[in-house]
Amino acid sequence: MNRQELIAKICEDVKLTKKQANSALTCVLNNIGGALKKGDKVSLVGFGTFKVAERKARTGVNPSTGKKIQIPARKVPVFKPGKKLKESV
């Protein structure tokens, strides 16, 4: 399912216009992204938790040359599915 299909499904389920559904979805995604940017975690009970994880610096290998390279530490978004989501899949 892509963004447009999700918006269409929201319109059908909640009886909103496409413009309203798009605004609602954009708002939710922006707020999740904003919370992660601040270092907060977002928990949606039954669905899952979004949080930021730290990846340590490490040594990698360039596959085309075989030369070792240093990969710097960085922050990455992580999603851990909730119990209800796991059971539904």
N, C-alpha and C positions, 0 to 999 in steps of 0.2 A: 504494500500500500504506500503510495506516495502522498505528498502534501495535499494535492488537489483532491485525491480520493478521500483523504481524511476529512477535509473541509466539507465535501459532499455528504459524507456519513454524518458529520455533526449537524449539518442542515436538516437532514432527514430525521435524526433522532430527537433533536431539541427544537425543531421548527424555527430555525433562524435563517436569515438571508445569508447568501454566500459572503457578503461583505462583513456582516456581523460575526459569522463563524471564523472567517480569516482573521479578524481583529482579535477575537478571543484566543485563538490558537497562537497568534503572534505574541500576545500579551503573556500567555503562560510560558512559552519558550524563552522569551526575553527575561522574564523574572527568574526562571531556573538558571539561565546563563549568568544573570547578574549576581545571583546568590553564590554560584560557584566561583565567579570572578573575585568575590569578596572573601572566599575561603570557607563559606558556610556549606552545610549539607542540606539537601532537600529530601525529606522523607514523605512518600505518598503511601500510606498504610494500605497493604494488600497489593500494591503495584510494585514498589521498589524504592531504592534510595540512590540519589545522585550525590557524588562527593568528589573531592579533588584528592588525588594521590601524588606523592612525590616519587619520581623515578631517579634512582642514583646514577651518577656518572659511570660510564662503563667503556670498555674497549670493544669495538666492533671490527668487522672485516668488510672491505669493499669487495663485493662479489665479482666485479669485472677485472680488478687488478690483483686481488688477494692481499692488498696492502692493509695493515692495521690502522684504524682511525679511532680517535677519542670521541665518544658521544657524550655531550654534556648532560648534567642533571636537568630535569624539567618537571613541570607539573602537568598532569593529564586528568581529564574527566573520567570518572568510573561510574558504572551503573551496576547495582546489585539488585537482582529481581527479588520481589517479595514472595511470600509463601503462596498466596492465592494465584499470582501470575505463573509461578512454577507449576502449580497443580493444574492450571487451565491449559497449559501447553503439554 
